Amino acid sequence: MSDEAVRQSMSIRGSRRAVGPLILILGMAATGCNALQRPSPTPIPSQNAYGGGARQVVAAEVEDFGWTEDGEVYFSLAVEGGRRWYQFDPATGSTRESQPPRPEVPPEAYERLTEGGTVQVLTAIVSPSGDKILYERRPEGFTTPSFETPIPDYSPPSELWLAEGTGVTRSRLGPLCGTLNPEVTWLQDETLVFGSCAPPMGLSIIFLLADLDAQAIQEISFLGATGGEEILPFQADVSHDEQWLAFTDGASEHLWRIPVSDLVGQIGQPLSTAQLVPVDGPLYSPEWSPDDRWIYYWQSPPYGPDSDFYDLVLMRANPTTGNTEQVLTSDDLITEMGSSGYSTLGFTFGIAPDWRLSSDAGQALIRISETSRTAPGLLILSLAGR
C-alpha cells in the first residue's frame, strides 16, 4: 500500500468515546483471508520497545482501541475467526480478556438483516439506545462478478440501510460512496448520524450525514468564502456536547469549526472566515478536549525545503479565544515514545497520528504500526501537568 493510501485510510480515527455500539460482521465474505492468516497474538504489556519512557499497553497490532469510562484501556486484536478484546489497567499494569465494549447485534436481528442469509451484510452499528441499527449491505440481487481478467481495486457496490433494534423493520437510505467506517456519531436524539466512507482506489475519505427521519444520505462538502473552491473535510471530530464539528480541509492547512445545528443547511454552501480557528498548518487528527474548551491537534512545520515531516508536536487551540498552547514538544515526544516510535508519526500514518485523548485529558493513547524499524504496539503518553 502506498503512503498516500495509508494516509487516506487513517483519515478518520476511531472514536475517543463510545459514540454508539457497533459490531463488525466478520467472516470470509467480509474480510477475506487476512484475519485467518494471522497468528493469535499474546497481549502482554512490556517495557517500551521503542526506547522511550511511555508505558506500552501491548506489543501487537491493535484493531480498535480507546478509553473506558473508568480510565482503563480497551483494545482488540485480530485472531482466527474475528477479533479478541482486552482491557489494560494502567494502575496495575495488568491485562485481562474482556467482552466487546459495545453490545453486539443479536443473532435473531442479524438473521433479519441478512434476510435469511440471502443478503450480505458488511457492517452493522447499533445506536446508543439500542433502538436503531445502521448497516451496510450489498444491493438486492447482487452477485460477485466473475472476471476472466482480474480488475485491480474493484469495489462491489454497497448501500446504507436502517433497521429498528430487532431488525424487523428495514429501509434503504441510499448508495454508499465506498466502505462504511464503523465509527460514527449519533446526534440529535439519534435522528442524525455523522460518519464516513472510504472510496475505492485510494481516494480521499468522504464524510456523510445520514438523516434518519428523512431516510436520506448527504455527502458533506462546502464551498470557500468566494463560492468557487470546494472544501472537503479530511479529518473531523464532533464535540462531546454535540454542539460543534471541527475538521481539517484536504490540504490540512486549516482548522474549521461549525455548529452541528447548522450542518444540514451548511452542506454545499460557502464557509465564512469566522468559522476558521486561527491556527497554523499543516495540522492533523483534531480531537476535542473532554470539556470542549480546546481542540487538540498535531502540527508539523510549514511546507518548504527545510521542513521535516517527522517533526510533529501536539498542540491545542481554544476556538473561542484563538489562544494556542503547545502540549508536547518534539523532544517530549521522543523522550516518551523513543526515537523509532516517534518516527512512525510521520511515516506510518502519512502524518496523521491515530490517537485517543483520555477523559481527564491527562493521558493519550497512540498507535504504533509496523515499519522496518518498529514492531506494532500501543503506547500511553503522559500529558499531566502540561
C-alpha positions as a printed Julia matrix, in Angstrom:
386×3 Matrix{Float64}:
   0.0     0.0     0.0
   1.33    3.45   -0.9
   1.98    6.11    1.74
  -0.88    8.15    0.29
  -3.28    5.21    0.53
  -2.26    4.65    4.12
  -2.74    8.33    4.8
  -6.25    8.25    3.43
  -7.13    5.05    5.27
  -6.22    6.67    8.56
  -8.02    9.93    7.85
 -10.83    9.18   10.2
  -9.89    7.95   13.6
 -11.82    5.62   15.82
 -13.83    7.49   18.41
 -12.28    8.53   21.7
 -15.5     7.62   23.43
 -18.33    5.18   22.88
 -20.48    7.09   20.41
 -22.6     4.09   19.54
 -22.46    0.33   19.96
 -21.17   -1.47   16.91
 -20.16   -4.84   15.58
 -18.12   -5.61   12.51
 -19.64   -8.56   10.73
 -16.54  -10.66   10.26
 -16.29  -13.66    8.02
 -14.72  -14.92    4.88
 -17.04  -12.85    2.69
 -16.38   -9.62    4.54
 -12.72   -9.86    5.49
 -11.15  -12.21    3.03
  -8.35  -14.34    4.42
  -6.29  -11.71    6.21
  -7.65  -12.39    9.68
  -7.31  -16.13    9.24
  -3.67  -15.91    8.23
  -2.57  -14.04   11.34
  -1.32  -15.97   14.35
  -3.14  -15.35   17.61
  -1.08  -12.64   19.36
  -0.46  -12.6    23.09
  -1.28   -9.17   24.56
   1.47   -8.98   27.19
   2.4    -5.44   28.3
   6.11   -4.84   28.1
   8.77   -2.23   28.6
   8.66    0.4    25.89
  10.09   -1.41   22.88
  10.95    1.85   21.14
  13.38    3.21   23.72
  11.1     5.78   25.37
   9.58    6.2    28.81
   5.89    5.86   27.87
   4.14    2.74   29.07
   3.45    0.18   26.37
  -0.03   -1.34   26.61
   0.53   -4.19   24.17
   3.19   -5.37   21.75
   0.87   -6.31   18.88
  -1.11   -4.75   16.06
  -4.35   -3.47   17.57
  -7.54   -3.31   15.53
  -9.58   -0.96   17.73
  -8.71    0.87   20.94
  -9.88    3.56   23.33
 -10.56    4.5    26.94
 -13.23    3.06   29.19
 -15.29    5.31   31.47
 -13.21    4.27   34.48
  -9.87    5.09   32.86
  -8.81    1.67   31.63
  -7.7     0.94   28.06
  -9.65   -1.39   25.8
  -8.24   -2.83   22.6
  -8.86   -5.66   20.17
  -6.55   -7.99   18.29
  -7.26   -9.92   15.11
  -7.44  -13.66   15.67
  -8.69  -16.6    13.67
 -12.39  -16.13   13.05
 -12.66  -12.49   14.12
 -11.19  -10.44   16.95
 -10.46  -10.77   20.65
 -10.98   -7.98   23.19
  -8.84   -6.99   26.18
  -8.69   -4.37   28.9
  -5.5    -2.93   30.35
  -5.4    -1.34   33.81
  -2.78    1.47   33.87
  -2.8     1.47   37.67
  -1.69   -2.17   37.99
  -0.22   -2.86   34.55
  -2.42   -5.95   34.22
  -4.25   -7.08   31.1
  -7.34   -9.29   31.03
  -9.55  -10.63   28.28
 -12.89   -8.84   28.16
 -16.18   -8.61   26.36
 -16.58   -6.18   23.44
 -17.01   -2.63   24.79
 -20.22   -2.21   22.82
 -23.19   -4.6    22.54
 -23.37   -6.82   19.51
 -26.26   -7.27   17.14
 -28.4   -10.14   18.48
 -28.28  -13.26   16.27
 -32.0   -13.12   15.53
 -31.74   -9.46   14.46
 -28.72  -10.21   12.28
 -30.66  -13.03   10.62
 -33.33  -10.5     9.7
 -30.77   -8.01    8.37
 -29.4   -10.69    6.04
 -32.97  -11.6     5.07
 -32.43  -15.21    5.9
 -28.9   -15.32    4.53
 -29.8   -14.01    1.08
 -28.16  -10.58    1.6
 -24.52   -9.92    2.51
 -24.26   -7.55    5.48
 -20.83   -5.97    5.87
 -21.06   -3.71    8.93
 -23.81   -3.15   11.48
 -23.79   -0.3    14.0
 -26.2    -0.2    16.92
 -27.35    3.15   18.29
 -26.56    4.02   21.94
 -30.19    3.36   22.94
 -30.24    0.06   21.07
 -33.36    1.16   19.2
 -31.75    1.53   15.78
 -29.27   -0.36   13.62
 -27.39    1.34   10.8
 -25.85   -1.19    8.44
 -24.0    -1.57    5.16
 -25.09   -4.3     2.79
 -24.86   -5.38   -0.82
 -27.73   -4.37   -3.15
 -30.59   -6.78   -3.59
 -29.8    -9.39   -6.22
 -26.07   -8.61   -6.2
 -23.76  -11.45   -7.12
 -19.99  -11.26   -7.2
 -18.93  -10.94  -10.85
 -16.54  -13.42  -12.33
 -13.77  -11.67  -14.23
 -11.64  -13.54  -16.73
  -9.01  -10.88  -16.08
  -8.94   -9.53  -12.5
  -9.73   -5.81  -12.25
  -7.38   -4.01   -9.84
  -9.1    -2.17   -6.97
 -12.53   -3.49   -7.96
 -15.03   -2.46   -5.3
 -18.5    -4.02   -5.35
 -21.42   -1.66   -4.69
 -22.92   -1.27   -1.24
 -25.87    0.52    0.33
 -26.7     2.08    3.68
 -29.78    0.73    5.43
 -31.62    1.5     8.67
 -33.42   -1.03   10.86
 -35.15   -0.79   14.21
 -33.47   -2.67   17.05
 -34.96   -6.08   16.38
 -34.29   -5.91   12.64
 -37.94   -6.45   11.72
 -38.47   -3.06   10.04
 -35.81   -2.16    7.49
 -35.43    0.69    4.99
 -32.86    1.7     2.4
 -31.21    5.11    2.88
 -29.18    5.16   -0.32
 -25.98    4.05   -2.06
 -22.62    4.42   -0.31
 -19.54    6.02   -1.82
 -17.34    3.2    -0.54
 -16.74    1.09    2.53
 -18.57    2.41    5.6
 -16.33    3.32    8.53
 -17.91    1.67   11.6
 -17.04    4.61   13.89
 -19.99    7.02   13.69
 -21.52    9.69   15.92
 -25.25    9.62   16.67
 -26.73   13.12   17.0
 -29.98   14.89   17.91
 -31.7    12.05   19.72
 -30.48    9.52   17.17
 -32.09   11.29   14.23
 -28.78   12.16   12.53
 -25.63   10.08   12.06
 -22.27   11.64   11.23
 -19.87    9.17    9.62
 -17.65    8.49    6.64
 -16.89    6.03    3.89
 -13.68    5.11    2.1
 -13.98    5.14   -1.71
 -12.04    2.59   -3.74
  -8.67    3.12   -5.42
  -7.2     5.13   -2.54
  -9.42    8.17   -3.0
  -9.97   10.56   -0.1
 -12.31    9.7     2.74
 -15.8    11.16    2.21
 -17.8    12.28    5.22
 -21.54   11.8     5.18
 -24.61   12.75    7.16
 -27.49   10.31    7.39
 -30.85   11.93    8.17
 -32.8     9.04    9.64
 -36.13   10.87    9.79
 -35.87   11.87    6.13
 -34.25    8.49    5.32
 -31.59   10.14    3.17
 -27.78   10.43    2.97
 -25.81   13.55    2.11
 -22.11   13.63    1.32
 -20.55   16.54    3.23
 -18.76   19.25    1.29
 -18.67   23.03    1.46
 -17.6    25.96   -0.67
 -14.9    28.51    0.05
 -15.79   32.04    1.09
 -15.8    33.17   -2.56
 -18.12   30.32   -3.51
 -15.78   28.71   -6.06
 -13.44   26.34   -4.26
 -14.88   23.08   -2.92
 -13.84   22.27    0.65
 -13.96   18.64    1.69
 -13.42   17.65    5.33
 -10.32   15.48    5.63
 -10.31   14.68    9.37
 -13.13   15.56   11.74
 -14.37   15.28   15.31
 -17.69   16.16   16.98
 -17.56   17.85   20.38
 -18.73   15.86   23.41
 -21.78   18.1    23.85
 -22.65   17.52   20.17
 -22.69   21.28   19.52
 -19.66   21.65   17.24
 -17.92   19.91   14.35
 -14.19   20.55   13.99
 -12.45   19.45   10.81
  -9.36   19.94    8.69
  -9.56   20.5     4.96
  -7.99   18.38    2.27
  -4.71   20.3     2.33
  -4.52   20.01    6.15
  -3.77   23.73    6.21
  -6.87   24.97    8.03
  -8.98   24.03   11.04
 -12.69   24.79   10.76
 -15.45   24.82   13.38
 -19.15   24.9    12.51
 -22.27   24.37   14.66
 -23.8    20.92   14.34
 -27.23   22.57   14.36
 -26.29   24.3    11.07
 -24.7    21.25    9.47
 -27.63   20.15    7.32
 -28.17   23.65    5.91
 -24.44   24.36    5.58
 -23.69   21.45    3.25
 -22.89   22.76   -0.22
 -22.83   26.37    0.99
 -19.88   28.76    1.37
 -17.99   28.76    4.67
 -17.06   32.06    6.27
 -13.7    33.15    7.62
 -15.39   33.45   11.03
 -15.61   29.66   11.06
 -11.82   29.31   10.85
  -9.89   28.54   14.03
  -6.77   30.77   13.84
  -4.02   28.12   13.88
  -1.05   27.43   11.66
  -0.9    24.32    9.48
  -0.15   21.73    8.41
  -2.25   20.12   11.15
  -3.74   16.68   11.66
  -6.03   14.49   13.77
  -8.11   17.1    15.64
  -9.83   15.98   18.83
 -11.98   17.88   21.31
 -10.97   18.07   24.97
 -13.39   16.44   27.44
 -14.79   19.84   28.46
 -14.99   21.02   24.81
 -12.94   24.14   25.59
  -9.96   23.07   23.49
  -9.3    21.35   20.18
  -6.15   19.23   20.35
  -4.27   18.64   17.11
  -0.89   17.56   15.74
   1.18   20.12   13.89
   4.16   19.79   11.57
   6.42   22.54   10.2
   5.17   24.54    7.2
   5.94   23.11    3.79
   9.33   24.13    2.47
  12.83   22.93    1.57
  13.88   22.77    5.24
  10.7    21.19    6.64
  10.86   17.81    8.32
   7.55   15.97    8.26
   8.68   13.78   11.16
   8.97   16.82   13.42
   5.42   16.76   14.81
   4.26   18.42   18.03
   0.98   18.15   19.94
  -0.92   21.45   20.2
  -4.27   22.67   21.45
  -6.35   25.7    20.47
  -9.19   27.48   22.22
 -11.6    28.12   19.32
 -13.4    30.87   21.24
 -10.37   32.99   22.17
  -7.97   31.87   19.46
  -5.27   31.07   22.05
  -2.95   28.16   21.26
  -0.68   26.13   23.53
   1.99   23.55   22.87
   1.17   20.38   24.83
   4.07   18.13   23.83
   7.22   19.29   22.02
   9.1    17.01   19.65
  11.67   16.46   22.42
   8.88   15.49   24.84
   7.52   13.02   22.32
  10.91   11.48   21.58
  11.52   11.1    25.33
   8.2     9.34   25.82
   7.87    7.38   22.59
  11.51    6.7    21.78
  13.05    7.86   18.51
  11.84    4.88   16.49
   8.3     5.16   17.86
   8.26    8.91   17.23
   9.32    8.43   13.61
   6.12    6.46   12.89
   4.01    9.59   13.45
   5.05   10.83   10.03
   5.95    7.64    8.18
   3.26    5.17    9.1
   0.16    7.33    9.1
   1.03    9.79    6.37
   1.49   12.44    9.06
  -1.87   11.68   10.66
  -1.36   10.18   14.16
  -4.01    7.71   15.28
  -4.65    8.59   18.9
  -7.24    8.93   21.71
  -7.34   11.53   24.49
  -8.33   10.26   27.95
 -11.45   11.52   29.72
  -9.38   13.77   32.01
  -7.05   14.95   29.2
  -4.13   13.73   31.31
  -3.09   10.87   29.04
  -3.24    9.88   25.39
  -3.18    6.54   23.61
  -1.23    6.4    20.39
  -0.94    3.54   17.96
   2.47    2.41   16.69
   2.33    0.5    13.42
   4.81   -1.95   12.0
   7.66   -0.46    9.95
  11.16   -1.57    9.07
  12.29   -0.07   12.39
   9.33   -0.78   14.68
   7.06   -3.6    15.72
   3.37   -2.69   16.17
   2.09   -1.62   19.56
   0.09    0.82   21.66
   1.56    3.45   23.99
   0.2     5.67   26.77
   1.58    9.21   26.63
   1.51   11.39   29.75
   0.02   14.87   29.34
  -0.36   15.54   33.08
   0.79   18.98   34.16
   1.14   20.23   30.61
